[in-house]
Amino acid sequence: MVKQKERRPGQKAAGGPGAKPRPEARRDTPVKTGGKMPASRDRGERITEPRTAASTVAAPERPLIVRNGERPPERVPVILESLGAGDFHLIDSGNALKLEQYGPYRIVRPEAQALWQPSLASHVWDNADAIFTGDTDEDGMGRWRFPREALGETWPLQLLGVDFLGRFTAFRHVGVFPEQIVHWAWMKEQAEAAKRPLKVLNLFGYTGVASLVAAAAGAEVTHVDASKKAIGWARENQALGRMEKLPIRWICEDAMKFILREERRGNKYDIILTDPPKFGRGPNGEVWHLFEHLPLMLDICREILSPKALGLVLTAYSIRASFYSIHELMRETMRGAGGVVESGELVIREAGLDGSTPGRALSTSLFSRWVPK
């Protein structure tokens, strides 16, 4: 169930509700995985096979465009909430941990924002199938512990009718960030309602779930990520769902370089999704800092929106900022474009063991979204 509300956002060892809090991993930190798929982003990291070129730029390659006209009206604060979907729901949270259901597996992972006490008894947490135990250093890798039986590296999952692979990675992540389903469901509705194939650009596209959702709904998708392994994982997901014939371009490239080239070529998109990390370092010494480079990235995205564009969506994780920071930036970027900018937080609500008993809301990220009306 997905719903939208407009309101104000108001370890026994590594696995039980009495465990000590663990710090978040940063999104940019690389990890050696011995040939296995690298880690990904939860509230911290995304790709860890160097979350490199797709998130980096050496220096601005053009000045910001001076925008005229009125700033779009605003809707704030907007809380986009999910009570689970498909093969996922949040069972319980507390003591800086979260207990989640991913298909057949119950998983315990760190969650710094779960400041309260767990609702469910310790034995429920102790019966988890997989528990992530991390280094105390923010940049440190961790490992998975499987208390009941050894599990394989991957397993099948489904969200919004799309099949994909979950994967236990070295930075606690499993290959999908289900709080994003509120954006994906919105995008799916736009694509299905359109009387033409929408062109969707998915920047920092990771394992491709959003790209597959859009393509399955009838959109023509361009998926950009710097990680070859992430692109490979995305293609695995495409093959798993027998979706090879869907119109998806898989682009392994620096996101900033790609959109600058698209701007020069005059290419346009109806919907742009962008989920940049807060910090990244490229293979040639390029450095990306979210607060330094985000204005230019959004400025370029504005230029490659089509005349009949339906949305520009930005999500930001693990930054010390109010959603108003990205909200006002989005409004400045979209001066004179009309429409409306809505911003706030993405949250997942606990759903209990049965997946349908609402509990507390766990904040996951900030977002800002421009839509034409």
Secondary structure as GFF3:
##gff-version 3
##sequence-region A 1 373
A	DSSP	beta_strand	2	5	.	.	.	ID=ss1
A	DSSP	three_ten_helix	53	55	.	.	.	ID=ss2
A	DSSP	beta_strand	74	82	.	.	.	ID=ss3
A	DSSP	beta_strand	88	94	.	.	.	ID=ss4
A	DSSP	beta_strand	97	102	.	.	.	ID=ss5
A	DSSP	beta_strand	105	110	.	.	.	ID=ss6
A	DSSP	alpha_helix	122	126	.	.	.	ID=ss7
A	DSSP	beta_strand	130	134	.	.	.	ID=ss8
A	DSSP	beta_strand	142	145	.	.	.	ID=ss9
A	DSSP	beta_strand	154	159	.	.	.	ID=ss10
A	DSSP	beta_strand	162	167	.	.	.	ID=ss11
A	DSSP	three_ten_helix	178	180	.	.	.	ID=ss12
A	DSSP	alpha_helix	181	193	.	.	.	ID=ss13
A	DSSP	beta_strand	199	203	.	.	.	ID=ss14
A	DSSP	alpha_helix	209	216	.	.	.	ID=ss15
A	DSSP	beta_strand	220	225	.	.	.	ID=ss16
A	DSSP	alpha_helix	228	240	.	.	.	ID=ss17
A	DSSP	beta_strand	248	252	.	.	.	ID=ss18
A	DSSP	alpha_helix	255	265	.	.	.	ID=ss19
A	DSSP	beta_strand	271	274	.	.	.	ID=ss20
A	DSSP	beta_strand	279	281	.	.	.	ID=ss21
A	DSSP	beta_strand	287	289	.	.	.	ID=ss22
A	DSSP	alpha_helix	290	303	.	.	.	ID=ss23
A	DSSP	beta_strand	311	316	.	.	.	ID=ss24
A	DSSP	alpha_helix	323	333	.	.	.	ID=ss25
A	DSSP	beta_strand	340	349	.	.	.	ID=ss26
A	DSSP	beta_strand	361	371	.	.	.	ID=ss27
###
